[in-house]
Amino acid sequence: MRRFPWALFIVLAVVLNVLRQILFPPGDVGTGATVGLFFVVLAVSYAVVGVLRALGFGRVRE
């Protein structure tokens, strides 16, 4: 599947953001913390997908 890394990135980012909202509700933390945590989740998602790609996941096998 050619789009595997991007599909995985989107799914992982959405799941982690839902967990972030459950663990740190926006009403309980400040706006800056909410925005900061959002970008941390995106960075972690990107790093995980990068590691998976480096390990060979999502590559087309011929």
N, C-alpha and C positions, 0 to 999 in steps of 0.2 A: 504494500500500500504506500503510494508515493507521499501522501500527506500525513502519514502516521505521526511524525514529530510535532507538527502543528496541531493536529487533532488532540494528541496527548497533552500538549501544552495547555490548550484551552480547557480541556476537561479537568486537568490537574489544578489549574488556576481557579476555576469555578468552585471545585470541591474544597480547596484550601481556603478560599474566601468565605464560603459558607461556614466552615469550621471556625474561622477567625471571628465571624460575626456572632457565633454562638458563645465562644470563649471570652471574647472582648466586645460586648454589645456597644454599638456606637453611642448609645445614650449614657453609658457608664464611663467611657473614656473620652478624652477631648478630640476635637476635630483633627488636630495635628497628629495625634497618635493613630487615629483611624486611617488617615491618608498614609502615614508612614508604614503602618502594618500592611496596608494594601500593596505598597510598592515592595515591601519585603517578601510578601507572598509571591508577587510576580517574579522577583529575582530568584527565589528558591525554585519556583516552577521551571524557569528557564534553565537553571543549573541542573536540575534533575533530568530534564529532557536532553541536555547536552551530554550528561554522563551516559544516559541510555543510548544515545546515538554513538558515542565513542565505544561503547561495548558491542555495537553492531545491531542493536534493535532498530527495526524500521527500515532496514536496507533491503533493496530489491535483490533477490537471489536469482541468479541465472543458471 
